[in-house]
Amino acid sequence: MVILTSVLTTGALTLTACGSRDDSGSKSDSDSGTTFTIGVDAPLSGENSTTGLGIQYGVQVAVDDANKNNWVPGVKFKVKALDDKAQPATGQQNATALVGDKTVIGAVGPLNSGVAQSMQQVFTSANMVEISPSNTSPDLTQGKNWQTDKKRPYKTYFRTATTDALQGSFAADYAYNGLKKKKAFVVDDKQTYGAGLAKIFNKKFADLGGKIAGTDHVNTGDKDFGSLVTKIKNSGADLLYYGGQYDESSLITKQLKDAGVKIPLFGGDGMFASTYIETAGKASEGDLATSVGVPVDTLPAAKQFVETYKAKGYKGDYGAYGGYSYDAASAIIKAVKAVKDANGDKLPTDINDLRAKIVDAVQKSDFQGITGKVSFDEYGDTGNKQLTVYQVKDGAWKAVKTGTATG
């Protein structure tokens, strides 16, 4: 962890490092001014770890760039990454640990919307900014009654990913009008993200004129989907829509195809990972997933990020959320500079005051990130509404439609 050792009369915090999870290999910057920590919470092991590690190292590249290029003169940054194992209770414990570390000035994550629900109050109580690169549940920013009465529940929570309200509708439109599918079977994993996404797809697909052939639910961690496959087969559906993560969906599509049901499985960004294809093998061919933004490999501004990520040999998949994690960390770092500039080139010596000012500065974010313009509306939602549909072709995800979602 990073330990606060003293407060100088100049207002700079002098820090030393001992055993924090910092894979940059850099030494402590205590002799060069102030060092702050950016926390990361994501599943770094077990289920969802492919995308979770992409978040961790997306932040790491941003921190390394900030330190190398002196984004905030006199200030250096470190990463403290905590593994939530995709479990809400663990995420809450991690949030408590991060706010308890007086060198942490903001956090990036988590991956899962259900985990975020357990963390938001902790960060709000500490008045510390949290920016997720991947949470898509509308409830998180617009409240439980977001469809009829939008109210922001936590002013410290932001995201660089767009919401399921847009993603689910975008997928339904492509399924009906792009793929010309007319009969969908809808399944979800009962989790906040998966169930919410499936519900939105279901409604939009039906509104467009499609028929819902049936609905069902699975549990996270399930391996045998024989009964589900039978239901889908008997329904006559020409498409399976799945709300959930790649862990279960990769097994569902394999068992579906093995049973002779040659219909595509379509899911959200929780499916968009190389692990999905690796696990499902040839059965994944033709399957589809939506994901936030546009392919990071096609963005000129992200070219250096991609090259650095690969050159460092970082684990995980940067394709889904790596770029959005980079921009989330950048927003926190740029907020530190904004606070410093507005305070006569000095930072508040009180960590609570500093954290509060960073929240306000993040709200005012307006800069070009590597994934596009970074800004937040009155709910903390990103101004970047772009989405992409990917399809597995020749063993790899290929973009087949990109556009700006309108709901």
N, C-alpha and C positions, 0 to 999 in steps of 0.2 A: 504494500500500500504506500501512498505518498503521505508524508508526515510534515505537518506545519511546525517549524522550529522557532520562528521568531517574527515579530513585526517591527520593521525598521521605522525610524522616525520620518523617513521620506514617504512612507505609506506603502512601500513595496513589501510583498510577502516573500520571505526566503524559505525555500522548500528543499528537502532532500528526498531521495527516492530509495525505497527498500522493498523489492519484491513485488511491485505492481505488475499486472499483466500487460507489459509494453513490449510488443514484438518488433519495434523499430531498432532495438539494440542500442539506442542512444543513451548516453550518460546523463546524470542529473545536470540540470541547467541552473543550479542554485547560485553559481558564481556569475551568472550573466543577467540577473534580474529576477523578475517574478515568474514563477511557473504555476500554471493552473492545470487542473485535470478535467478532461471531458469523459464522462462516464458512458459506457455502452452496456445495454442490456439486450440480450438475444439468446436464442438456443444455440449454444456453441458445441453441444454434444447431443447425441441421440437424434430423435425425430426433429425434422426441420433444420438440422445443423448446417446443411449445405447453404441455405439462404441466410441463416444466422451468421455464419462466418463471413459471408459476403458483406454483411452490415458492419461487422467489427473492422474488417480490413479496409472497407470504404472510408470509414472514419480515420483509420490509421494513415492512409494516404493523404487525406486532407490535413491532418495534424503535421505530418512530415513536411508538406508543402508550405504550411503556415510558418513553421520554424525555419525552414531553409530560406524562404523568401521574405522573412521578417514582416509578415502581415500586420502584426501589432508590435511596433518598436518597444523593446525592453521587456517583452512578455513572451514566454515559451509555453508550450502546451504538451500534455501527456495524455495517454489513453488508459483508462481503467475499465477493462471489459469483464462483465459478470455473466455467468451462464444461468439462464432461467429455465432451461430444459423444457421450454414451452409450457410451463406450469404457472398458473396465476399466483399461487401461494409463494412460490420461489421468486417470482417477479416482484412481489410486494416486499419480500425480505431484501432483495437487491436494491430496490428503491430506497428503503430505509437505510441501508448501508451507504449508498451514494450520498444522500443528503446529510448523513452523519459525518462524512469526510469533508472537512472544512476547506479542502483544496478544490473540490468539485464545483464547477460553476454552471454546469448544464449536463444534460444526458441525451443520447441518441438511442432510440429504440422505444418499445420492443418491436419484435417481428409480428407477434400475434395480437389481434384486437382483444381477445379474451384476457390476455395477460395485461394489456394496457388498462383495462377496467380496474384491475387490482392495484395499479400503481399511481393513477392520476391524483388521488387524494393525498398521497404521501408527498408528491412533488409540490402540489398546491399549498399544503401546510407549510412547506419550507420556502415557498415562493421561488422555486427553482424551475427553470425552463426544461421542458421535455419535448423533443421533436422526433416523431416516428417517420422513418422512410417508407413504411410498408402498411401501417394500420389503415384499413379501408371501411370499417364499420361507421356509418353516419352518426350513430349514437354518441360517439366519443367527442365530437365537436359540436353537434347540433341538438343533443339531448334525446331522450327516449321517444319523445313525441315529434321528432324532426319532420315527419311528413305533413303535420298540420300546424305545429307551433315550434319553430326553431328557437332554441335557447342554448347559449354556450354554457356548459356546466363548469369548465375549468379554464381559466385564462392563461395558465402556464403551459397548456398542452397545444402543440402544433403538429402538423404533418406535411411532408413533401410529396406524399402519395395522394391521389384523388380517391373519392369514396366509391363504395359499392353501389350507391344510388345511380352513379354514372356507369360503373363497370358492368353491373348486371344488365342494365338496359342496352348497353353497347353490344354485349354478347348476344342478347336476345334478338336484337335487330340483325346482327350478322347471321345468326342461325336461321332466321326466317327469310330474310331478304337476300342474304349472300349465299348461304348454303341451300336455300330453298327447302328447308326441313319443315315439316308440318305437324309432327307428332313427337313430343319430347317427354321423356321420363326424367323426373327431377329427384335427385338424392342429395342429402347433406349429412354432415358429421355431428350435428347437434351443438356445435360450438358457435360462439358469437359471430365469428367471421363467416363460416360456412353456411350456417342456417340463414343468416341475413342475406347473403349473396344469392342463395338458391331461391329465397322468397321473392326477391326483386326480379330475378330472371323469370320465374314462374309467372308473375303478374304481367310483365312486359310482353312475354311470348304469347300469352293468351290474348292480351289487348291487341296484338298485331294480327290475330286471327289463327294462331297456332293452337293445337290441341294438347293438353297435358294428359299423357297416356297413363300416368300414375306417379305417385311420390313415395319415398321411403327414407329411412334414416339408418346410419351405421354408427358404430362407436369408434373413436380413435383407438388405434392399436389392434383392431380387428384384422384377421388374416384370411378367413374363409368367408367368401361372399356367394356361396353356392345358391342359397335361397333367393338372394337379391337378383342374381343372374337369371334365375328361372322366372321371376316376376317380370323382369325387363323383356325377356324373350317372349313371354306370353302376351305382353302388352301391345306388341306390334310397333313399338316406337322406332323412329328412324334416327333418333339422337338421344344420347344420355347426357344430361347436364349434371355436373357434380359440384357441390359447394363444400370445399374443404382443402386439405393439403395433399401434397404429392405422395405421402407415405401410403395412404389407403387407395387413392385413385389409381396409382400405378399397378396395384394388385387387382383392382376391380376391372380395369381394361384388359388385363392379361387373361383373367378368368372368363371375362365376357367373350373375348375372341376365341379362346380355347373351346368354348361351348358352341361356337359357330354363329354367334351374334355379331355380324360384321357391320356394326354401326359406330360412328365416332363418339368418343367421350370428350365433352367440352367442359372446361372449368375456368377458374379465375387465376389470379396471380399466385395463389398458394400452390398451384400445380406447375407453374413456370420455373422449372429447374432442370438441369441436366440429369439429376438423379431420377427423375420421372422416366426418362427415356432409357437410362441404364437399367433400371429395375424392370420395366415393362418389356424391354427389348422390341422385337418386330411388331408386337401387338400395339405399340404406341403409334405406329405409322398412321397418319391421317387424323390423329387426335388434335384437339385445339385448346388454347388457353388465352385469356386476355391478360395483359399486364399494364402497369402504369407507364405513361410516357411513350417514348419511341425507343427503338433499339439503341442502346448506349454505344455500340460499336459503330453506328452510322453517324454519330454526332461529332462534328469537327472539334468542338470545345472539350469533348471527353477523350480525345485521342491520347493525350499524355497520361491521363488517368489510367486508361486501359493498358498502355505500354508499361507504366510503372507497376501496376497490379501484377501483370504477368511476369515482369522482370524480377520482382521480389519473390515470386513463387508463393504468393499468398494462397491459403486454402479457401475453399468455398466457391460460390458462384457469384461473380460481380454483376452478371447480366440482369438479374431481377431488381435488386435494390442497392447495389454498390454505388452507383452514381448518385442516387437519392440520399444515401448515407453521407457521401462526400459533401453534398450541398447542405444537408442538415448540420453537419459539423461546421461547415463554412459559415452558416448563418449565426451560429453561436460565437465563433471566433470574431466575425465582423461586428457582432453586437458588443463584444468586449472593447473593440477599437472605438466604436461609436460612443460608448460610455466614457472611455478615457479622453476622447477628443472633446466631449461636452463638459468635462470636469477639469478643464485647464491642463490637459495632458497628464492627469493623475487618475489613479483608480481609487475608489472608496476603500478605506482600510477595514471596514466592517463587512464581513462576508455576506451577511444577510442583506445589507444595503446594496452590495454589488449584485447579488443574485436577482434582487427585485428590479434593479435598473436594466439588467440584461434581458429580463422578460419583456420589458417595455421596448427595448431596442430591437429585439427579435420581431415583435409585432410590426415594427416599421420597416422590416427588411425589404429591400428593393435593389436587387443586383442580378447580373447574369451569371448563373451557375453553369456547371458542365452539362446539366440536363435541360437547361432553359432558364427563363426568368424565375427567380425565387422571390415570392411575395406571399403574404397571408391575408385572408379576408377577416371580417369581424368575428368569425367563428374559429379562426386558427387554421382554416383549410387552405391548401395551396391554390395559387392562381393558375397553376399549370394543369389544364384539364385534358391533356392528350392521353390517348389510350391506343394500344396496339393489339390486334389479334394475331397470334402465332399458331402455326400448324407444324406438326412433325412431318418432315419430308426428308427421305433418305437418311434417317437417323439423327436429325438435328432440328431444333426449332427454327422456323423461317417465318419472317413477318409476312402476312398476307393482306392485312388492312390496318392502316393507321388513320386516326382522325381525332377531332376534338369532340368529346362527349357533351351532350346537352341534356341528358336525362330521359 
